[in-house]
Amino acid sequence: MIVPRTSERRTLMGVSLLEKIHTGEARVSVIGLGYVGLPLAVEFARAGLTTVALDIDEAKVARLERGESYIADVSNEDVRAVIGAGSLRPTVDFSALSDVDTVDICVPTPLRKTRDPDLSFIVSAVDEIAKHLRKGQLIILESTTYPGTVEEVVRPKLEAGGLRAGRDFYLAFSPERVDPGNPTWTTRNIPKVVGGVDDESTRVAAALYQQVVDTVVPVSSTTVAEMVKLLENTFRAVNIGLANELALMCRALGVNVWEVIDAAKSKPFGYMPFYPGPGLGGHCIPIDPFYLSWKAKQIGFESRFIDLAGQINASMPQYVVERVTEALNSQSRSIKGSRVHLLGVAYKPNVSDTRESPAIDVAVLLQRLGAIVSYSDPFVPVIRAGGLQLSEIATDEALAAGIDCLVITTNHDGLDYSSLVSRVPVVVDTRNTLKGVEGENIFRL
């Protein structure tokens, strides 16, 4: 088969998509309006590109149509501006894909109960795209997944109708790099890695992102781009696992692990600080290494560092419960029947996201041991996960009702943590929030 040259392929695809992107005439779309998709869609719309924002959640779409944001990183004012300008059109109607030039897939990629990758959201999105795929369109997957997903899953589904990637349409992967709640690093200034199924797909995808992102980093293939994201988060998971193991070791040695880390990070080269905690949370770090280790198993490779780090990190909620038990024992109290109050249940400070939050695992374990569990978190009014059904209560209300043990599980801003030490019998600090505060009733990780 003779493969057309790049210039000939652009002619075969009709009007050059590159020209439409550079002139601002390209019609773009984003599927999946969560922490990744909504900020991206708003950035496209703010850049003046007509943007179709798709989601299967009718409630989300309705809120956007009213000019309301449900994502902390996107303000109501930002949504109202692009809705009012007519540059952002939220919808649940996937037939709108037939009128767009580009499609970004930003859907969730969770794990199954067996810890295997769950690509059902990707598959559903690609099936919808395939129904409306036409020549000259650009399809980009952003959802984090295992290396080879574009070539092994996405491409065959899109090509089933007869069109061919690299000949009739463009296909690329660009890993999302969102850090929810981080005002410094946003969609615009976080460098964007892009890899296509061919050079032209990479070039067109890079041109699209250059309209809304300061720095674009092209790589040689979709598989390389997929691997980049997994490396980033596996690097963090493995090093956090090391920090957690050192915390356990330092506890056995009678050494303050936080003091050790603070001293070590004074070295100006060759060391990067990572910190222990009650476990891993969020959609990326607890999930992505399992995607990589699963893929490794498929090719007969044993990923020992990744698996070991996963085991250590997964054990930390149980270790926190052990520290709670020790703290209560110091007061001659059993964990059964004790009132244990958690401060913070989101997976990280100053966000409402509870996905994979270790605080929820801690709460579940405490309840199983008979503790009376309550929590305060201004970002999370209700917990319904892991068999828990709890409503948030204010810290002052919890203190008035009586607390036997206070556990700092997520250190949100705006609370004077040190003032709480004298108001409760014991405190278990899993985040080093009470750094510099001394007291016999303080139990550190």
Secondary structure, DSSP 8 states (H G I E B T S, - for coil): -----HHHHHHHTSS-HHHHHHHT--EEEEE--STTHHHHHHHHHHTT-EEEEE-S-HHHHHHHHTT---STTS-HHHHHHHHHTT-EEEES-GGGGGG-SEEEE-----B-TTS-B--HHHHHHHHHHHHH--TT-EEEE-S---TTHIIIIIHHHHHTTS--BTTTBEEEE------TT-SSS-TTTS-EEEEESSHHHHHHHHHHHTTT-S-EEEES-HHHHHHHHHHHHHHHHHHHHHHHHHHHHHHHHT--HHHHHHHHTTSSSS-------S---SSSTTTHHHHHHHHHHHTT---HHHHHHHHHHHHHHHHHHHHHHHHHHTTT--STT-EEEEE--SSSTT----TT-HHHHHHHHHHHTT-EEEEE-TT-SEEEETTEEEE---HHHHHHH--SEEEE-S--TT--GGGGGGGSSEEEESS-TTTT---TTEEE-
